[in-house]
Amino acid sequence: MDWHSTGSREELLILIGGWADVEVRGRSGRVRQIELRRNRCLFVPRQTWHRVVNRSRGTAHYLYVTGAAGQRAR
């Protein structure tokens, strides 16, 4: 997945198979690499630039859920 921003939404990435790296760009422009393995998740705050990278030889499967920041489910 290419670099993209969550904009005004929050995002939850859930890795359901394999492993992948999530690269997150901070406000300073510095990129932080976070490794996700199967059955792990990562919360991505609103207005955060990020991308998912599969550097393994296998297939990575993930699910992402987005929602409006600061709103509670009813």
N, C-alpha and C positions, 0 to 999 in steps of 0.2 A: 504494500500500500504506500502511496506517495505521501509526502508531508501534507498535513492538513491541520486546521484549527478546529477546536470544538465550538468556537464562537461563543454564543451565550448559553450553550448547553454543557452539561456534565456528561461524562462517558465512563462506562464500566466495561473493561475488556476482560473476558473470561476465556482462558485457554482450555479447550476441551480435548485436545489431542496434540501430541508432539511437544515441541518447544519453539519459542520465537523470542526475538529481542524487541522491546519497545524503546524507541529513541524519543526522548522528550527534550524539547528546546526550552531552556529557561529564559527569563526576561533579559538576562545578560547576553544571550545568544549561545551560551555554552550548552552542548548537547550531552545529556546523561543517558546511558544505556542501561536498561533494566531487563534482566532475563526472566522470562515467564516460562514455567513448565506446566505440564498437564495438571488440571484441577486447581490452578492458581488464578488470581484475578488482580487487576490494577485499576485504581480509580484515577481518572484524568479530569482535573478541574476545568472549569470553563476558561475560554481564551488561552488554551494551551496548545502549542504546535507540537505534533507528534506523528510518528509513523510506526508501523509494524513491519519487522524485517525477519524473514525466515532464512537463517544461514545454515540450517541443517540440510542433510540430504533427503530427509523424510518430509512428509506433509504435515503442516501445522494447521489445526482447525481451531478457530476461535469465534466467539460470539461477542458482539458489542451491543450495549444497551445505552441509549441516550435519553436524557430528560432535561427539562428546564431547571436551571440552577436555583436552589433556594425554595423550591416548591415541595410541599408534602403530598404524598399519595393520599387519596381519599378512599 
